[in-house]
Amino acid sequence: MKSSLFCGLSVVALMAAGIATASAADLPTRKEAPAPVYVAPVYNWGGFYAGLNAGMGWSNAGNVTVYDPNLGAHSVSVGSQTGFVGGGQIGYNYQIGEFVVGVETDIQYAAIKESVAWGNYQFLRVNNGGSGGYFGTVRARAGYAIDRTLLYITGGLAYGGLNSDPFGGNATSHTGYTLGGGVEYAIDQHWTARLEALYVNLTGGESRTIAVTGPAGFVYYPVTASNGNGGGVVRVGVNYKF
């Protein structure tokens, strides 16, 4: 009888211990929840923008030919053409994932003029280079965005005149093409800064001839000048994105 009672009490004790263990397992833990991780928003390049730019430009040297009545045609050396370039641009970007496509147009003043070494024909000197020109572009852009940094290529229509005529400058407008690329960085949600390089080719550089009186006052020297039809620009700029 005693052994039966002892066995029964043992079974009850074991059952009570099991119930207590199961209840303790169901109790909520007192561990603190992990702090939320902050993820910075990815910059969106989409939208309209407008800005200003400035830099240095150069144009392909043209050529000058003097027809000497005594010696025949003689080429005169034309030096490099460099100078300040500055203007403004407006455009629109559309972003698809990391890829950005858009269109941009700009207009530039180009203080580019050439240096003519007249040599033995210094007395024929009409002018020592153009007085500055202009050009504009209408371009497509395509790039890859790494958050706030955009790497892009660009190309399209170019127009204008680089004013490289050594007879005094000539901004007669021509059309052509432009190709280039650059890198742009978003300073904040509205302002961006860029570095850009473009090659501009304006087809149809004009050629004209004038007759200049020689030192004796009665001998005429026909002088022909042909403009260069291309050039390039390296510029920095800032944009405001609306």
Stockholm file with secondary structure:
# STOCKHOLM 1.0

chainA/1-242         MKSSLFCGLSVVALMAAGIATASAADLPTRKEAPAPVYVAPVYNWGGFYAGLNAGMGWSNAGNVTVYDPNLGAHSVSVGSQTGFVGGGQIGYNYQIGEFVVGVETDIQYAAIKESVAWGNYQFLRVNNGGSGGYFGTVRARAGYAIDRTLLYITGGLAYGGLNSDPFGGNATSHTGYTLGGGVEYAIDQHWTARLEALYVNLTGGESRTIAVTGPAGFVYYPVTASNGNGGGVVRVGVNYKF
#=GR chainA/1-242 SS CHHHHHHHHHHHHHHHHHHHHHHHHHSCCCCCCCCCCCCCCCCCCCEEEEEEEEEEEEECCCEEEEEETTTEEEEEEECCEEEEEEEEEEEEEEEETTEEEEEEEEEEEECCBCCEECGGGGGGCCCSSCCCEEEEEEEEEEEEEETTEEEEEEEEEEEEECCCCTTTCCCCCEEEEEEEEEEEEESSSSEEEEEEEEEEEESCCCEEEEEEECTTSSCEEEEEEECCCEEEEEEEEEEEEC
#=GC SS_cons         CHHHHHHHHHHHHHHHHHHHHHHHHHSCCCCCCCCCCCCCCCCCCCEEEEEEEEEEEEECCCEEEEEETTTEEEEEEECCEEEEEEEEEEEEEEEETTEEEEEEEEEEEECCBCCEECGGGGGGCCCSSCCCEEEEEEEEEEEEEETTEEEEEEEEEEEEECCCCTTTCCCCCEEEEEEEEEEEEESSSSEEEEEEEEEEEESCCCEEEEEEECTTSSCEEEEEEECCCEEEEEEEEEEEEC
//
